Amino acid sequence: MQKALVRGHWLWLNKVLFTNRTGQQKEWEFVSRPQKSTDGVMIFTQLGEKILVVSVFRYPVGKFVLEFPAGMMDKGTPEEAAVRELREETGYTPDYLKVGRNVYNDPWKSTESHYFVSAVVSSDPESQKLDPAESINVHLLNKTNFLEELLELKHKENYEIDSRLYFFALGLQFK
């Protein structure tokens, strides 16, 4: 049995009752979104030999966090959401876009999922179109020394790093 404990505008806190593998009754709390099952897009964006990342002020941690551009799928297809979010957050319009799989972000504590999208941009960006509550900076990091530049930016600006971006940066170290 699943029950919503708190229903916010963007997130719900839920509890599910279940029987574990040894026959004991247990509870599990998790977060979900009130809208459709796929929540958003996360966009890997390349400009020549540079990779585009953003620093977003994240209220839960009270700091800017380095991450890939991303956003909600309020309406439309994953392609439409990726183009919209990339334009809004960075000012760039993709020349090429490929939508990957829909994956879960933190399945132990959330039902939230997103599509991974690859994009290539080549032109100069236009102005960002941010919501009033958003504070986003755009950064272009060299692919060849991505991890070093990411860590340097983190320390220089006192930013945090999203785990998915950090894991990606570690993966670039393997040849």
Number of C-alpha atoms within 10 A of each C-alpha: 7 12 11 14 13 12 14 10 9 9 15 17 17 18 17 13 13 14 10 10 7 6 8 8 10 10 12 12 16 17 21 19 19 13 12 11 13 19 21 23 29 24 28 21 23 21 19 11 10 16 18 23 23 20 24 21 19 15 11 6 9 8 14 21 21 27 21 22 24 23 19 16 23 13 10 8 10 25 16 13 21 30 19 20 26 26 20 20 23 22 18 24 22 20 11 12 18 14 17 15 9 16 14 15 13 12 12 11 14 18 16 19 20 23 23 19 21 17 20 20 17 13 11 10 12 12 12 17 15 15 9 6 8 13 14 20 15 16 15 17 19 17 17 13 13 20 21 13 16 22 16 13 18 17 11 9 10 11 19 20 17 13 12 12 17 16 12 12 19 12 11 13 11 6 4
